[in-house]
Protein backbone atom coordinates (compact mmCIF):
# COMPACT_ATOMS: atom_id res chain seq x y z
CA UNK A 1 0.00 0.00 0.00
CA UNK A 2 1.14 3.52 -0.83
CA UNK A 3 0.13 6.09 1.82
CA UNK A 4 0.06 9.68 0.53
CA UNK A 5 0.34 12.36 3.21
CA UNK A 6 -1.78 15.47 3.66
CA UNK A 7 0.46 17.90 1.77
CA UNK A 8 1.05 15.58 -1.16
CA UNK A 9 -2.68 14.89 -1.37
CA UNK A 10 -3.29 18.64 -1.54
CA UNK A 11 -0.74 18.95 -4.35
CA UNK A 12 -2.38 16.06 -6.23
CA UNK A 13 -5.79 17.73 -5.87
CA UNK A 14 -4.46 20.96 -7.42
CA UNK A 15 -2.59 19.08 -10.15
CA UNK A 16 -5.68 17.03 -11.03
CA UNK A 17 -7.74 20.22 -11.24
CA UNK A 18 -5.24 21.66 -13.73
CA UNK A 19 -5.29 18.41 -15.69
CA UNK A 20 -9.09 18.48 -15.74
CA UNK A 21 -9.08 22.09 -16.93
CA UNK A 22 -6.72 21.23 -19.79
CA UNK A 23 -8.93 18.31 -20.86
CA UNK A 24 -12.15 20.35 -20.65
CA UNK A 25 -10.58 23.02 -22.88
CA UNK A 26 -9.57 20.41 -25.46
CA UNK A 27 -12.46 17.92 -25.47
CA UNK A 28 -15.65 19.29 -26.98
CA UNK A 29 -18.03 17.00 -25.09
CA UNK A 30 -16.68 18.03 -21.70
CA UNK A 31 -16.82 21.72 -22.58
CA UNK A 32 -20.28 21.53 -24.14
CA UNK A 33 -21.86 19.91 -21.09
CA UNK A 34 -19.92 22.05 -18.59
CA UNK A 35 -18.38 19.10 -16.77
CA UNK A 36 -16.32 20.69 -13.94
CA UNK A 37 -12.54 20.45 -14.29
CA UNK A 38 -11.98 18.97 -10.79
CA UNK A 39 -14.56 16.28 -11.56
CA UNK A 40 -12.68 15.29 -14.71
CA UNK A 41 -9.25 15.26 -13.07
CA UNK A 42 -10.41 13.60 -9.86
CA UNK A 43 -12.33 10.91 -11.71
CA UNK A 44 -9.28 10.04 -13.81
CA UNK A 45 -7.28 9.48 -10.62
CA UNK A 46 -10.12 7.43 -9.08
CA UNK A 47 -10.29 5.17 -12.16
CA UNK A 48 -6.51 4.74 -12.19
CA UNK A 49 -6.52 3.89 -8.46
CA UNK A 50 -9.33 1.37 -9.07
CA UNK A 51 -7.38 -0.33 -11.86
CA UNK A 52 -4.23 -0.53 -9.75
CA UNK A 53 -6.15 -1.87 -6.77
CA UNK A 54 -8.29 -4.39 -8.67
CA UNK A 55 -5.31 -5.83 -10.56
CA UNK A 56 -3.35 -6.27 -7.34
CA UNK A 57 -0.57 -3.85 -8.35
CA UNK A 58 -0.91 -1.42 -5.43
CA UNK A 59 -3.51 0.17 -3.18
CA UNK A 60 -3.36 3.94 -2.72
CA UNK A 61 -4.42 5.56 0.56
CA UNK A 62 -4.96 9.34 0.56
CA UNK A 63 -4.96 11.71 3.52
CA UNK A 64 -7.95 13.94 2.67
CA UNK A 65 -8.20 15.57 6.10
CA UNK A 66 -8.03 19.05 4.50
CA UNK A 67 -11.14 18.33 2.45
CA UNK A 68 -13.50 19.48 5.21
CA UNK A 69 -11.70 22.82 5.53
CA UNK A 70 -12.16 23.66 1.85
CA UNK A 71 -15.74 22.35 1.89
CA UNK A 72 -16.73 24.62 4.79
CA UNK A 73 -14.93 27.58 3.18
CA UNK A 74 -16.89 27.10 -0.06
CA UNK A 75 -20.30 26.95 1.61
CA UNK A 76 -19.37 30.00 3.68
CA UNK A 77 -18.70 32.02 0.53
CA UNK A 78 -22.15 30.97 -0.75
CA UNK A 79 -23.71 32.43 2.41
CA UNK A 80 -21.73 35.66 2.09
CA UNK A 81 -23.34 36.19 -1.32
CA UNK A 82 -26.84 36.43 0.17
CA UNK A 83 -27.25 40.21 0.07
CA UNK A 84 -30.70 41.63 0.89
CA UNK A 85 -30.03 44.37 -1.68
CA UNK A 86 -30.02 41.84 -4.51
CA UNK A 87 -33.04 39.99 -3.15
CA UNK A 88 -35.08 43.22 -3.02
CA UNK A 89 -33.99 44.11 -6.54
CA UNK A 90 -35.43 40.86 -7.90
CA UNK A 91 -38.87 41.73 -6.54
CA UNK A 92 -41.99 39.58 -6.74
CA UNK A 93 -40.74 37.50 -9.66
CA UNK A 94 -37.66 36.41 -7.70
CA UNK A 95 -39.85 35.30 -4.79
CA UNK A 96 -42.09 33.26 -7.11
CA UNK A 97 -39.11 31.61 -8.77
CA UNK A 98 -37.54 30.89 -5.38
CA UNK A 99 -40.71 29.27 -4.02
CA UNK A 100 -40.92 26.92 -6.99
CA UNK A 101 -37.25 26.04 -6.60
CA UNK A 102 -38.09 25.10 -3.01
CA UNK A 103 -40.96 22.88 -4.18
CA UNK A 104 -38.63 21.30 -6.74
CA UNK A 105 -36.01 20.53 -4.08
CA UNK A 106 -38.65 18.95 -1.83
CA UNK A 107 -40.05 16.80 -4.65
CA UNK A 108 -36.57 15.66 -5.72
CA UNK A 109 -36.06 14.22 -2.24
CA UNK A 110 -39.51 12.59 -2.31
CA UNK A 111 -38.69 10.97 -5.66
CA UNK A 112 -35.23 9.83 -4.56
CA UNK A 113 -36.41 8.27 -1.29
CA UNK A 114 -39.55 6.72 -2.82
CA UNK A 115 -37.65 5.07 -5.68
CA UNK A 116 -34.92 3.87 -3.33
CA UNK A 117 -37.58 1.77 -1.61
CA UNK A 118 -38.80 0.47 -4.98
CA UNK A 119 -35.25 -0.60 -5.90
CA UNK A 120 -34.55 -1.94 -2.40
CA UNK A 121 -31.63 0.33 -1.58
CA UNK A 122 -30.91 2.45 1.51
CA UNK A 123 -33.20 5.55 1.63
CA UNK A 124 -30.15 7.69 2.37
CA UNK A 125 -28.77 6.68 -1.02
CA UNK A 126 -32.10 7.85 -2.39
CA UNK A 127 -31.45 11.19 -0.71
CA UNK A 128 -28.07 11.27 -2.46
CA UNK A 129 -29.79 10.90 -5.85
CA UNK A 130 -32.39 13.52 -4.94
CA UNK A 131 -31.92 17.23 -4.28
CA UNK A 132 -28.39 16.61 -2.94
CA UNK A 133 -27.01 15.84 -6.38
CA UNK A 134 -29.72 17.27 -8.65
CA UNK A 135 -30.13 20.83 -7.33
CA UNK A 136 -26.93 20.59 -5.27
CA UNK A 137 -24.60 19.39 -8.03
CA UNK A 138 -21.16 17.95 -7.33
CA UNK A 139 -20.55 20.30 -4.41
CA UNK A 140 -23.70 19.14 -2.64
CA UNK A 141 -22.99 15.49 -3.45
CA UNK A 142 -19.51 15.62 -1.97
CA UNK A 143 -20.56 17.56 1.13
CA UNK A 144 -23.75 15.75 2.10
CA UNK A 145 -22.26 12.45 0.94
CA UNK A 146 -19.52 12.82 3.53
CA UNK A 147 -22.16 13.45 6.22
CA UNK A 148 -24.14 10.36 5.18
CA UNK A 149 -21.02 8.18 5.09
CA UNK A 150 -20.29 9.30 8.66
CA UNK A 151 -23.71 7.85 9.53
CA UNK A 152 -22.49 4.46 8.31
CA UNK A 153 -23.75 4.37 4.71
CA UNK A 154 -20.83 3.50 2.46
CA UNK A 155 -20.49 4.74 -1.14
CA UNK A 156 -22.76 7.76 -0.56
CA UNK A 157 -20.24 10.18 -2.08
CA UNK A 158 -19.70 7.97 -5.11
CA UNK A 159 -23.44 7.60 -5.71
CA UNK A 160 -23.93 11.34 -5.35
CA UNK A 161 -21.08 12.18 -7.73
CA UNK A 162 -22.41 9.78 -10.36
CA UNK A 163 -25.92 11.22 -10.05
CA UNK A 164 -24.59 14.79 -10.20
CA UNK A 165 -22.63 14.04 -13.37
CA UNK A 166 -25.70 12.53 -15.05
CA UNK A 167 -27.73 15.52 -13.88
CA UNK A 168 -25.23 17.96 -15.41
CA UNK A 169 -25.48 16.23 -18.76
CA UNK A 170 -29.29 16.00 -18.78
CA UNK A 171 -29.59 19.57 -17.49
CA UNK A 172 -27.51 20.82 -20.39
CA UNK A 173 -29.33 18.67 -22.92
CA UNK A 174 -32.84 19.66 -21.82
CA UNK A 175 -32.59 23.40 -21.06
CA UNK A 176 -32.24 24.88 -24.55
CA UNK A 177 -34.73 22.58 -26.31
CA UNK A 178 -37.35 23.15 -23.58
CA UNK A 179 -37.03 26.94 -23.86
CA UNK A 180 -37.21 26.69 -27.66
CA UNK A 181 -40.39 24.60 -27.41
CA UNK A 182 -42.06 27.16 -25.14
CA UNK A 183 -40.96 30.12 -27.26
CA UNK A 184 -42.18 28.55 -30.50
CA UNK A 185 -45.42 27.18 -29.06
CA UNK A 186 -46.48 30.51 -27.53
CA UNK A 187 -44.83 32.73 -30.19
CA UNK A 188 -42.89 34.63 -27.54
CA UNK A 189 -40.76 37.72 -28.20
CA UNK A 190 -38.21 39.54 -26.02
CA UNK A 191 -39.66 42.46 -24.09
CA UNK A 192 -38.54 45.03 -21.52
CA UNK A 193 -37.39 43.24 -18.36
CA UNK A 194 -39.74 43.17 -15.37
CA UNK A 195 -37.03 44.04 -12.84
CA UNK A 196 -34.52 46.83 -12.50
CA UNK A 197 -31.14 46.37 -14.08
CA UNK A 198 -28.48 45.49 -11.56
CA UNK A 199 -25.35 47.58 -11.94
CA UNK A 200 -22.25 46.22 -10.27
CA UNK A 201 -20.40 48.50 -7.91
CA UNK A 202 -17.28 50.01 -9.39
CA UNK A 203 -14.72 47.23 -9.58
CA UNK A 204 -12.33 47.43 -6.69
CA UNK A 205 -8.67 46.45 -7.05
CA UNK A 206 -7.55 43.29 -5.27
CA UNK A 207 -5.25 44.38 -2.47
CA UNK A 208 -3.60 42.55 0.41
CA UNK A 209 -5.69 44.47 2.94
CA UNK A 210 -8.98 43.88 1.16
CA UNK A 211 -8.19 40.21 0.57
CA UNK A 212 -7.37 39.66 4.23
CA UNK A 213 -10.62 41.37 5.25
CA UNK A 214 -12.57 38.89 3.11
CA UNK A 215 -10.61 36.00 4.65
CA UNK A 216 -11.44 37.41 8.09
CA UNK A 217 -15.17 37.45 7.24
CA UNK A 218 -14.99 33.90 5.89
CA UNK A 219 -13.07 32.46 8.83
CA UNK A 220 -15.29 34.33 11.32
CA UNK A 221 -18.36 32.75 9.73
CA UNK A 222 -16.67 29.34 9.61
CA UNK A 223 -15.68 29.52 13.28
CA UNK A 224 -19.10 30.70 14.44
CA UNK A 225 -20.98 28.27 12.20
CA UNK A 226 -19.01 25.18 13.18
CA UNK A 227 -19.36 26.06 16.88
CA UNK A 228 -23.12 26.55 16.55
CA UNK A 229 -23.43 23.32 14.54
CA UNK A 230 -21.64 21.30 17.22
CA UNK A 231 -23.70 22.82 20.07
CA UNK A 232 -26.96 22.32 18.16
CA UNK A 233 -26.18 18.68 17.36
CA UNK A 234 -25.19 17.93 20.96
CA UNK A 235 -28.28 19.62 22.39
CA UNK A 236 -30.86 18.15 20.01
CA UNK A 237 -29.33 14.97 18.58
CA UNK A 238 -30.22 16.41 15.15
CA UNK A 239 -27.37 16.18 12.64
CA UNK A 240 -26.35 19.69 11.56
CA UNK A 241 -23.15 19.58 9.48
CA UNK A 242 -20.58 22.28 10.18
CA UNK A 243 -20.78 23.65 6.62
CA UNK A 244 -24.51 24.33 6.97
CA UNK A 245 -24.00 26.24 10.21
CA UNK A 246 -21.20 28.22 8.60
CA UNK A 247 -23.38 29.11 5.60
CA UNK A 248 -26.20 30.45 7.78
CA UNK A 249 -23.83 32.45 9.98
CA UNK A 250 -22.27 33.88 6.80
CA UNK A 251 -25.70 35.19 5.71
CA UNK A 252 -26.05 37.03 9.02
CA UNK A 253 -22.48 38.35 8.86
CA UNK A 254 -22.94 39.61 5.29
CA UNK A 255 -26.05 41.62 6.03
CA UNK A 256 -24.74 42.99 9.34
CA UNK A 257 -21.57 44.16 7.62
CA UNK A 258 -23.59 45.72 4.78
CA UNK A 259 -25.57 47.73 7.34
CA UNK A 260 -22.69 48.82 9.57
CA UNK A 261 -19.72 48.94 7.20
CA UNK A 262 -21.11 49.22 3.66
CA UNK A 263 -18.65 48.45 0.90
CA UNK A 264 -16.54 46.14 3.06
CA UNK A 265 -17.62 42.91 1.38
CA UNK A 266 -15.87 42.44 -1.97
CA UNK A 267 -17.71 39.68 -3.82
CA UNK A 268 -15.05 39.51 -6.52
CA UNK A 269 -12.55 38.33 -3.91
CA UNK A 270 -15.12 36.23 -2.01
CA UNK A 271 -16.09 34.42 -5.21
CA UNK A 272 -12.44 33.82 -6.10
CA UNK A 273 -11.81 32.22 -2.70
CA UNK A 274 -14.99 30.19 -3.10
CA UNK A 275 -14.05 28.95 -6.57
CA UNK A 276 -10.59 27.87 -5.40
CA UNK A 277 -12.03 26.15 -2.32
CA UNK A 278 -14.63 24.33 -4.41
CA UNK A 279 -12.04 23.21 -6.97
CA UNK A 280 -9.74 21.69 -4.33
CA UNK A 281 -12.64 20.23 -2.36
CA UNK A 282 -14.13 18.54 -5.44
CA UNK A 283 -10.75 17.25 -6.62
CA UNK A 284 -10.15 15.61 -3.24
CA UNK A 285 -13.67 14.20 -3.12
CA UNK A 286 -13.48 12.69 -6.61
CA UNK A 287 -9.95 11.30 -6.35
CA UNK A 288 -10.85 9.41 -3.17
CA UNK A 289 -14.11 7.76 -4.29
CA UNK A 290 -14.23 3.97 -4.48
CA UNK A 291 -15.75 3.18 -7.86
CA UNK A 292 -16.04 -0.55 -7.18
CA UNK A 293 -18.57 0.11 -4.41
CA UNK A 294 -21.32 1.27 -6.80
CA UNK A 295 -21.13 -1.22 -9.66
CA UNK A 296 -24.25 -3.03 -8.44
CA UNK A 297 -26.19 0.22 -8.05
CA UNK A 298 -25.75 1.49 -11.60
CA UNK A 299 -29.24 0.48 -12.82
CA UNK A 300 -31.20 1.85 -9.80
CA UNK A 301 -29.18 5.07 -9.97
CA UNK A 302 -29.88 5.58 -13.67
CA UNK A 303 -33.57 4.84 -13.12
CA UNK A 304 -33.86 7.41 -10.33
CA UNK A 305 -32.03 10.10 -12.31
CA UNK A 306 -34.20 9.58 -15.41
CA UNK A 307 -37.36 9.98 -13.32
CA UNK A 308 -35.86 13.13 -11.75
CA UNK A 309 -35.18 14.58 -15.21
CA UNK A 310 -38.70 13.80 -16.44
CA UNK A 311 -40.27 15.38 -13.37
CA UNK A 312 -38.19 18.58 -13.57
CA UNK A 313 -38.99 19.10 -17.26
CA UNK A 314 -42.75 18.54 -16.83
CA UNK A 315 -42.89 20.61 -13.63
CA UNK A 316 -41.08 23.49 -15.32
CA UNK A 317 -43.23 23.45 -18.47
CA UNK A 318 -46.69 22.92 -17.02
CA UNK A 319 -46.42 24.65 -13.62
CA UNK A 320 -43.49 27.04 -13.21
CA UNK A 321 -43.75 28.61 -16.69
CA UNK A 322 -47.40 29.49 -16.08
CA UNK A 323 -46.74 31.18 -12.71
CA UNK A 324 -43.77 33.12 -14.07
CA UNK A 325 -46.06 34.84 -16.57
CA UNK A 326 -45.93 32.61 -19.69
CA UNK A 327 -43.82 35.22 -21.51
CA UNK A 328 -40.38 35.27 -23.11
CA UNK A 329 -38.54 35.99 -19.84
CA UNK A 330 -40.32 33.03 -18.25
CA UNK A 331 -39.18 30.71 -21.06
CA UNK A 332 -35.56 31.78 -20.64
CA UNK A 333 -35.83 31.32 -16.87
CA UNK A 334 -37.16 27.79 -17.44
CA UNK A 335 -33.99 26.93 -19.37
CA UNK A 336 -32.06 28.22 -16.36
CA UNK A 337 -34.12 26.19 -13.89
CA UNK A 338 -33.42 23.00 -15.82
CA UNK A 339 -29.73 23.89 -15.69
CA UNK A 340 -29.38 24.41 -11.94
CA UNK A 341 -32.27 22.10 -11.02
CA UNK A 342 -30.38 19.19 -12.57
CA UNK A 343 -26.81 20.39 -12.27
CA UNK A 344 -25.37 23.72 -11.23
CA UNK A 345 -25.68 27.47 -11.78
CA UNK A 346 -23.05 27.50 -14.58
CA UNK A 347 -25.34 25.09 -16.48
CA UNK A 348 -28.20 27.51 -15.97
CA UNK A 349 -26.15 30.42 -17.31
CA UNK A 350 -25.01 28.39 -20.31
CA UNK A 351 -28.58 27.30 -21.10
CA UNK A 352 -29.88 30.87 -20.88
CA UNK A 353 -26.93 32.16 -22.88
CA UNK A 354 -27.65 29.76 -25.71
CA UNK A 355 -31.33 30.69 -25.63
CA UNK A 356 -30.86 34.48 -25.72
CA UNK A 357 -28.19 34.19 -28.42
CA UNK A 358 -30.83 32.54 -30.59
CA UNK A 359 -34.01 34.44 -29.67
CA UNK A 360 -33.02 37.73 -28.02
CA UNK A 361 -32.06 39.24 -24.61
CA UNK A 362 -33.72 38.68 -21.23
CA UNK A 363 -32.43 41.03 -18.54
CA UNK A 364 -34.91 39.62 -16.00
CA UNK A 365 -33.74 36.02 -16.34
CA UNK A 366 -30.08 36.95 -15.94
CA UNK A 367 -30.81 38.74 -12.66
CA UNK A 368 -33.25 36.31 -11.03
CA UNK A 369 -31.81 32.89 -11.92
CA UNK A 370 -28.20 33.41 -10.74
CA UNK A 371 -29.36 34.90 -7.42
CA UNK A 372 -31.76 32.05 -6.67
CA UNK A 373 -29.76 29.20 -8.17
CA UNK A 374 -26.41 30.52 -6.99
CA UNK A 375 -27.13 30.84 -3.28
CA UNK A 376 -30.69 31.73 -2.25
CA UNK A 377 -32.27 28.31 -2.79
CA UNK A 378 -29.40 26.67 -0.88
CA UNK A 379 -29.72 28.97 2.12
CA UNK A 380 -33.53 29.04 2.41
CA UNK A 381 -34.69 25.65 1.11
CA UNK A 382 -32.00 23.17 0.15
CA UNK A 383 -30.09 22.96 3.43
CA UNK A 384 -33.14 22.66 5.74
CA UNK A 385 -34.95 20.17 3.49
CA UNK A 386 -31.93 17.93 2.91
CA UNK A 387 -30.79 17.94 6.54
CA UNK A 388 -34.33 17.16 7.74
CA UNK A 389 -34.61 14.27 5.26
CA UNK A 390 -31.23 12.86 6.30
CA UNK A 391 -32.27 12.93 9.94
CA UNK A 392 -35.58 11.21 9.13
CA UNK A 393 -33.72 8.20 7.76
CA UNK A 394 -30.52 8.32 9.82
CA UNK A 395 -29.78 4.99 11.57
N, C-alpha and C positions, 0 to 999 in steps of 0.2 A: 504494500500500500504506500502511495505517495501522499504525505500530509503537507498541504500548502498553508502557510501561516497567514495571519491577518493582513499584513502589508502586501504580500505577494498576491493575495486574493483581490485586494483593492486594485493593484496594478492590472491584473488580468481583466477585471471588470471594465476598467477604462479602455484597455487595449481592445477588448471585444466590442465595446461601443464604437470605437473608431473603425474597426473592421466592418461592423454592421452598417455604419454610415457609408463607407466606401462601396459596399455591395448594393445598398439601396440606391445610390447615385448611378450605378452602372447596370442594374437589372430592372428592366421596365416594369415587370409584374410587381415587384416590391414597392417601387415608387408610385405606381398607379393606385395601389390599394393602401398606401400610407402605412405600411408595416413598419413599426418603430425600429430604429437602428439597434437599440440594446436588445430587442427581442430577437432580431436576426443573429447578432453576434453571440448572445447568450445561448441560443438554441443550437448553434453550430457546436459550441463547446459541450453542451449537454449530450448531443448525439455522439460526438467523439468519445466522451467519457463512457457512454453506454456501450459503444463498440469495444472499447478497451476492457471494460469490466466483464462484458458478456463473453468475450473470447478468452478470458483468463490471462490477458497480458498484464494489466495492472488496474488497481482500484484507486481512484483519486478522491481524497477527502479535503474539502475546502473549509476554511475558517471564515464564515460569513457573519461574524459577530457585529460588524459595522453596518450591516444591512438595515437594522432597526433604526439607527441614527439617521441615515439618509431617508428612510421611509417617513419618519416623523417630521423631518425637515420639509419634505415635499408637501405633506398634508397641511403643515403649518402655513406654507406660502399660499396654498389654496384659500385658507381662512383669511389671510391678510388681504386677499383680493376682494372681499365682500364689503364693498363701500356702499353706504346708504345713498350716496349721491347718485351712483349709477343705477341703483334699484329704483329710485324716484324718477329718474330720467326715462326709464322704460315704460312707466305708467301702467295703465290697466291691462294693456296687451301682454306686458311682461308677466303680470300676476296670473293671467289666464294660462299662458304658456307654461309657467312654473307649476301651476296646479296639475295640469295634465301630465307633466313630466313626473310629478309625484305619484299620480295614479298609475302611470306606466311602470315605475319602479316597483310599486306594490304588486302589480299583476305579474311582473317578471319573476318575483319571488314565489307567488302562488303557483305559477306554471312550473317553475323549477322543482319546488317541493312536491307538487302533485305528481309530476311525471317520474320523479325519483321513486315514489312508491309503486307506480306502475311497472317500472323497470327493476324494482327490488334492490335499489341501492340506498345508501345512507342519505337521509334527508338533508344533511349538511352538505353533501356533494351536490344535491339539488339546488341548495342555496348558492353554491359556487358557480352553477351554470344559470343562475338567475340574474338579478340586478347587479350582483358583485362583478360579474364579468361582462354583462351586456351593457348596462349604463356606466359601470365602473371602469371598464377596459382593463388593460394589463396592470395598471397601477392598483386598482381595486382588487383584482385577482391575487396579486402578490401579497398585498397587505392583509386582506381578510383571510386569505388562504393560510397565512402564517398563524393567525389567531385560531382558525379551525384545527390546524394540525396540532397546536398546543393543547387542544381539547381531546386529542387522541385519534383524530381521523387522518390517516395517512393519505398521501397523494392529493390533498386538497389544492395545493398550489399548482400542481401539474394539470389537474382538471380545469382549474380556473384559467390558466394560461392558454390551454387548448381552446376553451370556449371563447375566450377573449379574441384570439386570433381568427377563429371562424366568424365571430361577430364583426370584426373589422372588415373582413372581406365582404360579407353579406351587406353590411352597412354602406360600403362604398358602391356595391353593385346595385342596390335598390334605391338609393337617394335620388339620383338624377332621373332615372326612368319614371319614378313615382311623381316627381314634380312635373315632368313633361306631360304625363298622362292628365294630371289635374289642370295644367295650363291649357292644353289642347281641348279637353272635354268642356271646360267652362269658358273658353275663349278669353283668357285673362291677359291683361296688359299692365305693364308697369305704371304706377301712379305715384303721387307725392307720398312720402313716408308718413306714417301715423304718429311717429314720435320725433322729438327734437333730435337734431344731429349732435352727436357727442364729439366735442373737440378736445383732443388731448392737451394737457398742460404743456407748456413750453418744455421741450426736452432738456433735461438737466444733465450736465456732464457727470460721468462716473468718477467719483473721487474717493480717496481712502477714507475720509471722514464719513461721507455719505454711505459708503459701502458698509462700514463698521456699524453705523446706526441701524441699517437694515438687518445686519446680523444680530445686533442687540435685540431688536424687536422679535426676530425669529426665535432666538434662544430663550428670551423671556417667555414667549408663548409656549415653547416646548417644555420649559421647566414647570410652568404653572399648570399646563395641561396634563403632563404625565403625573404630577403630584395629585391633581384632582381625580384623575382616572384611577390611580391606586387607592385613594381614600374611598372613592365611590364604590369600587369593586369590593373592598374589604367590608364596608358598611352594609351593602345590600346583597352581596353574592351575585350580582348582575355583572356579566363580563363587559367592561368598557375599555377597549384597547387604548393605549397611550396616545396613538396618533389621532384618535377621534377627539379625546379631551384637548389635545394641542390645537386641533383645528377650530374647535368652538372658542377656546380662549383667544385664539388669533383674531377671530371675528370681533370680539369685545375690544381687544387691544387696538385693532385698526380703527374702529369708530371712535374710541376714546381719544386716540392720538389725533384723528382728523378734527375733533372738536376743540382740543386744547392746544395742539401744535400743528395747525394746518400746513401742509406742504412737506411734512417730515417724511411721510411714506413715499418711497420712490419705487413704483411698480416695475419700472424697467429693470432695476437691480434685484428686486424681489423675484420677478419672473425668471431672471437669469439663474439665481440661486436655486429656484425650484426646478428648472429644467435640468441643471447639473445633478441635483439630488435625485430626481426621477430617473435620469439616465443610468447613474451608478446603481441605484436601488434595483431597477429592472434587470440590469446586466447580472448582478449578483443572484437575483431570484431565478432568472432563466438558466444560468450556468450551473445551478445547484439542483435543478429538478431531476427526478428519477423517472425517466421515460418508461422504463419497464413496468412501473407500477400501474399504468393506466391502459395497457394493451387490451385488457378484457372489458374496459369501459368505453371503448371507441364507439360502438353502435348506440348505446344509451345516450352518450354525450351528443352525438350527431343528431339523434332524434329530438332531444330537448332543444337544441339550438335551432333546428328547422322550425319547430313549433313557435319558438320565441320570435323568429324572423317573421313568420306568417302573422302572428298576433300584432306585432309592432306596425307592420305595413297596413293591415286592415284597420287598426285603431287610429292610425294617423289619417288615413283617407276618409273614413266614414264618421269619425267623431271629432278629432282635433281640428281638422281643416274647417269643419262647419263652425266651430266655436271661435276660431281665429278670424272669421269674417268671410271665408270663401272667396278671397280676392288673390291678386298676384303675390302680395307679400306673404299671405298665408301659405301659398304653394311653395314658395322658396323656403319658408320656415319649416315646412314638412320635410323637405330634403335634408335640412339641418337636423331635425329630430331623429330621422332614420340614421344619420351619421353618428350622433353622440348617444342615441338610444341603443345602438348595437355595437358601438365601438368607442369613440373618443371625440373630443371637441375638434381636433384637427380634421377628422373625417367630415364633421359637420361643415366646417369652413370650406373644405374641398368640394363637397357636394353643392353647397350654395354658390361657390365660385363658378363651377361648371354650369350651373343653371343660369346665373345672371349673365355670364359670357354669351350664352345662347339667346336668351329672351329679354334681357334688359336689367337695369339696376334695382336693388331693393335695400334702401337705407335702413328700414325698419328691421328686416331680418338680421342684418349684420350688427345691429345693436343688441337685440333681444337674445338671440340664440347663444352667442359667446358668453354673455353674462350668466344665463341660466345653466347652460351645459358646462361652462367652465368651472363654476364654483357654487352657484346658488342652490342647485338641486342637490349637490353633495351635502351642503351644510344643513339645509332645512329638511330634506326628505330621505336622501339615500342613507346617510349614517344612522339615523334613528330606526328606519325600517329594517335595514340589514342587521344591525346589532340586536334588535328585538327578535327577529326571526332566528338568529343564531342561538340566542338564549332560550327560545322556545324548544329547540331540538338538541340543546347541549346535553351530553351524557351526565 
